[in-house]
Amino acid sequence: MEPFPIQDSSFESLLLGEVKAGFPSPAEGVREKLDLVKLLVRHQASTFFFRVDGISMVDADMDEGDILIVDRALDPYNHCKAVCYIDGEYTVKIVEIGDGVVRLLPASQDHPQYRPIEVHPENQFLIWGVVTYIIKKA
């Protein structure tokens, strides 16, 4: 898994129409410009995309193939979803921070294949960035 940086040309302005989620009504033809970078990215220079590979986070609504928007400028906090770099690999997990211990928790903890990872001083470890949005396929 490698990060993809967001650049000015990553998104173009789109026309946003309105759709009712309640009782259907005729379309009024009202449209506005939508800039996805302005909507989804707070710190453009430190925000990256990742594609989810694997299923250990499905219970946190991260399905295989989803796109994560990850901001490196945000401070990690207890129970945040974050991309972490540990011993040469990137992984997305729920970060548990407390009592001088950091643990990386899979959201799917009932499956024996996905176990919490306790970070030790001998691990090469970095909380790489905090997940701010998940882009899903319909």
N, CA, C and O of each residue as an XYZ file, in Angstrom:
552
protein
N       0.859     -1.169      0.000
C       0.000      0.000      0.000
C       0.898      1.222      0.000
O       1.735      1.372      0.890
N       0.742      2.078     -0.960
C       1.522      3.308     -1.065
C       0.579      4.503     -1.109
O      -0.506      4.405     -1.682
N       0.967      5.619     -0.521
C       0.093      6.797     -0.540
C       0.108      7.490     -1.894
O       1.105      7.459     -2.615
N      -1.008      8.110     -2.221
C      -1.109      8.923     -3.424
C      -1.345     10.361     -2.988
O      -2.359     10.634     -2.346
N      -0.446     11.300     -3.313
C      -0.643     12.696     -2.893
C      -1.777     13.354     -3.670
O      -2.043     13.011     -4.822
N      -2.428     14.291     -3.027
C      -3.463     15.092     -3.675
C      -2.787     16.305     -4.285
O      -2.015     16.994     -3.618
N      -3.074     16.565     -5.542
C      -2.516     17.723     -6.230
C      -3.664     18.595     -6.700
O      -4.815     18.158     -6.726
N      -3.350     19.830     -7.074
C      -4.389     20.750     -7.514
C      -5.254     20.163     -8.621
O      -6.454     20.430     -8.678
N      -4.661     19.374     -9.490
C      -5.406     18.836    -10.621
C      -6.086     17.504    -10.293
O      -6.633     16.855    -11.184
N      -6.055     17.088     -9.009
C      -6.637     15.800     -8.654
C      -8.143     15.758     -8.896
O      -8.678     14.715     -9.273
N      -8.816     16.853     -8.689
C     -10.251     16.917     -8.867
C     -10.590     18.114     -9.736
O      -9.919     19.145     -9.682
N     -11.611     17.973    -10.517
C     -12.138     19.110    -11.243
C     -13.456     19.480    -10.602
O     -14.080     18.647     -9.944
N     -13.889     20.714    -10.782
C     -15.185     21.112    -10.257
C     -16.267     20.320    -10.964
O     -16.218     20.140    -12.180
N     -17.225     19.856    -10.218
C     -18.334     19.090    -10.744
C     -19.615     19.879    -10.551
O     -19.687     20.758     -9.692
N     -20.615     19.571    -11.341
C     -21.916     20.172    -11.124
C     -22.694     19.273    -10.188
O     -22.802     18.067    -10.406
N     -23.233     19.876     -9.142
C     -23.967     19.137     -8.133
C     -25.445     19.402     -8.312
O     -25.887     20.548     -8.224
N     -26.220     18.349     -8.564
C     -27.671     18.469     -8.638
C     -28.267     18.075     -7.308
O     -27.558     17.583     -6.429
N     -29.543     18.280     -7.151
C     -30.215     17.943     -5.908
C     -31.090     16.731     -6.137
O     -31.767     16.634     -7.161
N     -31.080     15.803     -5.189
C     -31.927     14.626     -5.262
C     -32.621     14.472     -3.918
O     -31.986     14.587     -2.870
N     -33.904     14.215     -3.948
C     -34.685     14.073     -2.719
C     -34.466     12.691     -2.111
O     -34.440     11.690     -2.826
N     -34.312     12.643     -0.811
C     -34.196     11.376     -0.107
C     -35.530     10.990      0.522
O     -35.655      9.920      1.117
N     -36.512     11.851      0.391
C     -37.849     11.564      0.905
C     -38.795     11.340     -0.250
O     -38.524     10.514     -1.121
N     -39.899     12.061     -0.272
C     -40.901     11.927     -1.327
C     -40.367     12.513     -2.623
O     -39.890     13.649     -2.624
N     -40.431     11.774     -3.732
C     -39.902     12.281     -5.004
C     -40.604     13.560     -5.456
O     -41.809     13.725     -5.266
N     -39.836     14.449     -6.049
C     -40.401     15.671     -6.609
C     -39.700     15.952     -7.931
O     -38.596     15.458     -8.160
N     -40.317     16.728     -8.793
C     -39.676     17.030    -10.070
C     -38.359     17.770     -9.864
O     -38.237     18.606     -8.968
N     -37.379     17.453    -10.704
C     -36.090     18.144    -10.621
C     -36.284     19.601    -10.991
O     -36.990     19.921    -11.948
N     -35.664     20.465    -10.241
C     -35.822     21.895    -10.471
C     -34.715     22.460    -11.344
O     -34.768     23.628    -11.731
N     -33.717     21.650    -11.659
C     -32.637     22.129    -12.504
C     -31.638     23.017    -11.783
O     -30.821     23.674    -12.428
N     -31.688     23.048    -10.457
C     -30.750     23.861     -9.693
C     -29.439     23.101     -9.575
O     -29.414     21.953     -9.134
N     -28.359     23.746     -9.969
C     -27.040     23.123     -9.882
C     -26.064     24.106     -9.276
O     -26.200     25.321     -9.418
N     -25.084     23.555     -8.602
C     -24.020     24.374     -8.041
C     -22.702     23.671     -8.287
O     -22.668     22.458     -8.496
N     -21.628     24.420     -8.263
C     -20.299     23.826     -8.444
C     -19.868     23.180     -7.140
O     -20.116     23.698     -6.051
N     -19.226     22.051     -7.279
C     -18.743     21.302     -6.131
C     -17.254     21.067     -6.314
O     -16.836     20.471     -7.307
N     -16.465     21.522     -5.381
C     -15.025     21.298     -5.387
C     -14.727     20.258     -4.311
O     -14.766     20.559     -3.118
N     -14.429     19.025     -4.743
C     -14.211     17.947     -3.784
C     -12.997     18.178     -2.896
O     -12.996     17.760     -1.738
N     -11.979     18.828     -3.408
C     -10.808     19.113     -2.565
C     -11.216     20.045     -1.421
O     -10.862     19.791     -0.270
N     -11.945     21.104     -1.715
C     -12.378     22.024     -0.653
C     -13.317     21.342      0.332
O     -13.307     21.654      1.522
N     -14.127     20.415     -0.162
C     -15.088     19.728      0.690
C     -14.425     18.674      1.583
O     -14.798     18.533      2.748
N     -13.459     17.942      1.057
C     -12.925     16.778      1.760
C     -11.529     16.933      2.340
O     -11.101     16.099      3.138
N     -10.809     17.981      1.958
C      -9.402     18.095      2.343
C      -9.172     19.393      3.112
O      -9.401     20.486      2.595
N      -8.717     19.252      4.351
C      -8.412     20.434      5.162
C      -6.983     20.916      4.932
O      -6.745     22.120      4.842
N      -6.037     19.995      4.836
C      -4.618     20.317      4.662
C      -4.121     19.645      3.380
O      -3.671     18.500      3.406
N      -4.205     20.361      2.270
C      -3.915     19.762      0.970
C      -2.496     19.211      0.871
O      -2.293     18.128      0.322
N      -1.524     19.934      1.389
C      -0.122     19.501      1.259
C       0.180     18.241      2.062
O       1.164     17.554      1.783
N      -0.649     17.927      3.052
C      -0.363     16.769      3.902
C      -1.455     15.703      3.827
O      -1.557     14.860      4.718
N      -2.262     15.733      2.781
C      -3.355     14.771      2.636
C      -3.072     13.836      1.465
O      -2.625     14.266      0.402
N      -3.342     12.548      1.682
C      -3.028     11.507      0.715
C      -4.192     10.538      0.596
O      -5.043     10.456      1.483
N      -4.219      9.801     -0.517
C      -5.187      8.731     -0.737
C      -4.537      7.382     -0.469
O      -3.352      7.193     -0.746
N      -5.298      6.460      0.061
C      -4.912      5.060      0.138
C      -6.097      4.223     -0.321
O      -7.244      4.597     -0.076
N      -5.845      3.110     -0.974
C      -6.902      2.156     -1.322
C      -6.824      1.008     -0.312
O      -5.744      0.471     -0.067
N      -7.953      0.635      0.266
C      -8.007     -0.440      1.258
C      -7.783     -1.775      0.564
O      -8.421     -2.089     -0.441
N      -6.862     -2.551      1.122
C      -6.563     -3.895      0.630
C      -6.675     -4.838      1.817
O      -5.801     -4.847      2.684
N      -7.719     -5.616      1.866
C      -7.936     -6.529      2.988
C      -9.276     -6.252      3.648
O      -9.976     -5.302      3.299
N      -9.622     -7.114      4.621
C     -10.960     -7.030      5.214
C     -10.956     -6.884      6.737
O     -12.002     -7.043      7.366
N      -9.811     -6.588      7.339
C      -9.768     -6.514      8.807
C     -10.492     -5.294      9.367
O     -10.694     -5.196     10.577
N     -10.887     -4.354      8.488
C     -11.540     -3.130      8.976
C     -12.990     -3.002      8.497
O     -13.565     -1.916      8.558
N     -13.580     -4.098      8.024
C     -14.951     -4.006      7.509
C     -15.942     -3.587      8.586
O     -16.933     -2.925      8.279
N     -15.702     -3.951      9.825
C     -16.613     -3.542     10.901
C     -16.455     -2.068     11.258
O     -17.232     -1.542     12.055
N     -15.465     -1.397     10.681
C     -15.310      0.059     10.813
C     -15.716      0.734      9.507
O     -15.349      1.881      9.254
N     -16.474      0.017      8.682
C     -17.013      0.520      7.412
C     -15.921      0.822      6.391
O     -16.081      1.712      5.556
N     -14.811      0.085      6.454
C     -13.752      0.186      5.453
C     -13.695     -1.125      4.702
O     -13.140     -2.108      5.193
N     -14.270     -1.138      3.509
C     -14.312     -2.347      2.707
C     -13.156     -2.369      1.721
O     -12.604     -1.329      1.362
N     -12.803     -3.574      1.292
C     -11.730     -3.726      0.319
C     -12.061     -2.907     -0.929
O     -13.168     -2.986     -1.461
N     -11.083     -2.121     -1.386
C     -11.264     -1.281     -2.565
C     -11.707      0.142     -2.254
O     -11.637      1.004     -3.130
N     -12.162      0.416     -1.028
C     -12.526      1.787     -0.654
C     -11.298      2.679     -0.707
O     -10.170      2.206     -0.569
N     -11.521      3.960     -0.906
C     -10.436      4.944     -0.912
C     -10.474      5.700      0.417
O     -11.512      6.231      0.812
N      -9.337      5.741      1.094
C      -9.220      6.503      2.340
C      -8.573      7.842      2.048
O      -7.618      7.921      1.274
N      -9.087      8.891      2.662
C      -8.424     10.195      2.634
C      -7.752     10.332      3.992
O      -8.412     10.290      5.030
N      -6.434     10.497      3.975
C      -5.618     10.459      5.187
C      -4.850     11.766      5.315
O      -4.156     12.184      4.388
N      -4.982     12.407      6.474
C      -4.350     13.708      6.727
C      -3.212     13.529      7.718
O      -3.430     13.125      8.860
N      -2.002     13.829      7.280
C      -0.814     13.707      8.138
C      -0.662     14.875      9.096
O       0.113     14.787     10.048
N      -1.389     15.977      8.867
C      -1.253     17.158      9.730
C      -2.064     17.033     11.011
O      -1.859     17.804     11.948
N      -2.975     16.078     11.064
C      -3.815     15.923     12.256
C      -3.107     15.087     13.311
O      -2.428     14.111     12.991
N      -3.269     15.473     14.561
C      -2.694     14.702     15.664
C      -3.542     13.457     15.902
O      -4.766     13.547     15.994
N      -2.898     12.298     16.001
C      -3.667     11.082     16.297
C      -4.234     11.165     17.706
O      -3.667     11.824     18.577
N      -5.348     10.498     17.918
C      -6.005     10.488     19.218
C      -6.496      9.070     19.502
O      -6.580      8.241     18.595
N      -6.812      8.806     20.740
C      -7.235      7.476     21.149
C      -8.476      7.046     20.363
O      -9.469      7.771     20.302
N      -8.405      5.899     19.786
C      -9.480      5.259     19.011
C      -9.718      5.908     17.651
O     -10.771      5.711     17.044
N      -8.746      6.678     17.172
C      -8.876      7.190     15.807
C      -8.570      6.064     14.833
O      -7.890      5.095     15.173
N      -9.079      6.206     13.620
C      -8.710      5.302     12.531
C      -7.526      5.949     11.840
O      -7.596      7.112     11.440
N      -6.457      5.215     11.697
C      -5.238      5.817     11.157
C      -4.481      4.828     10.291
O      -4.575      3.613     10.469
N      -3.734      5.375      9.356
C      -2.768      4.593      8.599
C      -1.475      4.643      9.396
O      -0.973      5.716      9.734
N      -0.948      3.465      9.689
C       0.277      3.360     10.471
C       1.336      2.655      9.639
O       1.036      1.826      8.781
N       2.561      3.005      9.915
C       3.709      2.360      9.283
C       4.403      1.570     10.378
O       4.893      2.142     11.351
N       4.444      0.247     10.215
C       5.077     -0.579     11.230
C       5.949     -1.635     10.555
O       5.483     -2.429      9.737
N       7.210     -1.618     10.920
C       8.187     -2.600     10.447
C       8.154     -2.780      8.928
O       8.151     -3.902      8.421
N       8.129     -1.652      8.215
C       8.249     -1.686      6.764
C       6.952     -1.800      5.991
O       6.981     -1.862      4.762
N       5.809     -1.828      6.670
C       4.530     -1.969      5.981
C       3.523     -0.943      6.488
O       3.552     -0.531      7.648
N       2.629     -0.542      5.579
C       1.504      0.316      5.956
C       0.322     -0.573      6.331
O       0.114     -1.630      5.735
N      -0.446     -0.135      7.324
C      -1.676     -0.811      7.705
C      -2.654      0.236      8.218
O      -2.244      1.250      8.784
N      -3.935     -0.004      8.024
C      -4.939      0.880      8.591
C      -5.585      0.139      9.762
O      -6.016     -1.006      9.626
N      -5.645      0.802     10.898
C      -6.185      0.199     12.114
C      -6.813      1.289     12.986
O      -6.674      2.484     12.722
N      -7.498      0.841     14.018
C      -7.965      1.723     15.084
C      -6.811      1.822     16.077
O      -6.299      0.801     16.536
N      -6.400      3.035     16.409
C      -5.245      3.237     17.279
C      -5.723      3.428     18.716
O      -6.504      4.331     19.019
N      -5.236      2.562     19.577
C      -5.545      2.665     21.001
C      -4.298      3.200     21.699
O      -3.242      2.568     21.677
N      -4.433      4.360     22.312
C      -3.303      5.019     22.966
C      -3.639      5.160     24.445
O      -4.662      5.745     24.799
N      -2.782      4.626     25.306
C      -3.050      4.785     26.730
C      -2.004      4.119     27.586
O      -1.461      3.074     27.224
N      -1.724      4.722     28.716
C      -0.776      4.177     29.697
C       0.574      3.840     29.089
O       1.189      2.836     29.447
N       1.036      4.678     28.171
C       2.336      4.475     27.561
C       2.387      3.327     26.568
O       3.467      2.934     26.126
N       1.223      2.785     26.213
C       1.158      1.659     25.289
C       0.330      2.069     24.075
O      -0.698      2.734     24.205
N       0.791      1.664     22.902
C       0.024      1.868     21.668
C      -0.322      0.496     21.124
O       0.544     -0.366     20.973
N      -1.599      0.305     20.831
C      -2.065     -0.937     20.206
C      -2.820     -0.583     18.940
O      -3.543      0.412     18.884
N      -2.641     -1.413     17.929
C      -3.340     -1.257     16.664
C      -4.406     -2.333     16.601
O      -4.105     -3.527     16.594
N      -5.665     -1.892     16.553
C      -6.775     -2.818     16.638
C      -7.468     -2.985     15.293
O      -7.824     -1.996     14.652
N      -7.662     -4.217     14.865
C      -8.507     -4.438     13.699
C      -9.954     -4.217     14.130
O     -10.288     -4.430     15.296
N     -10.806     -3.798     13.218
C     -12.213     -3.618     13.560
C     -12.911     -4.967     13.648
O     -13.894     -5.111     14.374
N     -12.413     -5.952     12.918
C     -12.999     -7.292     12.904
C     -12.231     -8.171     13.889
O     -11.434     -9.015     13.477
N     -12.465     -7.978     15.174
C     -11.696     -8.693     16.195
C     -12.200    -10.102     16.467
O     -11.524    -10.869     17.153
N     -13.375    -10.463     15.946
C     -13.903    -11.813     16.175
C     -13.201    -12.864     15.326
O     -13.273    -14.055     15.627
N     -12.535    -12.437     14.287
C     -11.848    -13.367     13.392
C     -10.454    -13.625     13.948
O      -9.721    -12.671     14.209
N     -10.063    -14.884     14.138
C      -8.754    -15.183     14.754
C      -7.560    -14.715     13.924
O      -6.460    -14.564     14.455
N      -7.768    -14.484     12.625
C      -6.664    -14.020     11.770
C      -6.285    -12.573     12.081
O      -5.148    -12.165     11.847
N      -7.227    -11.805     12.603
C      -6.999    -10.381     12.845
C      -6.879    -10.136     14.343
O      -7.875    -10.078     15.065
N      -5.657     -9.996     14.782
C      -5.383     -9.795     16.208
C      -4.824     -8.390     16.434
O      -4.199     -7.817     15.541
N      -5.048     -7.839     17.621
C      -4.432     -6.551     17.945
C      -2.910     -6.649     17.856
O      -2.320     -7.691     18.140
N      -2.301     -5.553     17.460
C      -0.844     -5.470     17.374
C      -0.381     -4.509     18.460
O      -0.731     -3.330     18.435
N       0.397     -4.999     19.404
C       0.955     -4.117     20.423
C       2.301     -3.610     19.921
O       3.161     -4.387     19.508
N       2.464     -2.299     19.966
C       3.696     -1.688     19.469
C       4.724     -1.674     20.600
O       4.446     -1.222     21.710
N       5.910     -2.178     20.290
C       7.004     -2.242     21.255
C       8.123     -1.306     20.819
O       8.178     -0.924     19.650
N       9.022     -0.925     21.735
C      10.119     -0.018     21.375
C      10.991     -0.528     20.227
O      11.563      0.273     19.488
N      11.099     -1.845     20.071
C      11.941     -2.364     18.989
C      11.262     -2.305     17.625
O      11.917     -2.522     16.606
N       9.964     -2.017     17.584
C       9.271     -1.866     16.303
C       9.629     -0.542     15.654
O       9.763      0.478     16.330
N       9.781     -0.568     14.341
C       9.876      0.671     13.569
C       8.424      1.104     13.364
O       7.681      0.449     12.633
N       8.016      2.201     14.003
C       6.588      2.530     14.059
C       6.345      4.024     13.899
O       7.090      4.856     14.417
N       5.281      4.338     13.167
C       4.850      5.722     12.978
C       3.356      5.732     12.709
O       2.869      4.988     11.857
N       2.623      6.576     13.435
C       1.233      6.821     13.052
C       1.327      7.784     11.884
O       1.569      8.976     12.075
N       1.138      7.278     10.688
C       1.430      7.999      9.451
C       0.436      9.115      9.198
O       0.826     10.192      8.746
N      -0.841      8.885      9.478
C      -1.856      9.902      9.267
C      -3.217      9.411      9.712
O      -3.466      8.209      9.798
N      -4.098     10.366      9.995
C      -5.437     10.073     10.488
C      -6.410     10.001      9.303
O      -6.393     10.854      8.415
N      -7.251      8.969      9.312
C      -8.272      8.831      8.273
C      -9.362      9.878      8.532
O      -9.927      9.949      9.623
N      -9.640     10.682      7.510
C     -10.667     11.720      7.647
C     -11.942     11.385      6.877
O     -13.031     11.778      7.295
N     -11.826     10.669      5.767
C     -12.986     10.276      4.971
C     -12.730      8.919      4.341
O     -11.589      8.517      4.113
N     -13.834      8.223      4.065
C     -13.802      6.969      3.330
C     -14.683      7.158      2.104
O     -15.857      7.506      2.224
N     -14.117      6.927      0.932
C     -14.882      7.010     -0.310
C     -15.233      5.593     -0.716
O     -14.351      4.763     -0.936
N     -16.532      5.319     -0.815
C     -17.025      3.966     -1.073
C     -17.605      3.842     -2.462
O     -18.098      4.814     -3.035
N     -17.540      2.624     -3.004
C     -18.230      2.323     -4.242
C     -19.682      1.993     -3.890
O     -19.964      1.421     -2.837
N     -20.587      2.360     -4.783
C     -21.996      2.049     -4.545
C     -22.280      0.614     -4.874
O     -23.418      0.163     -4.736
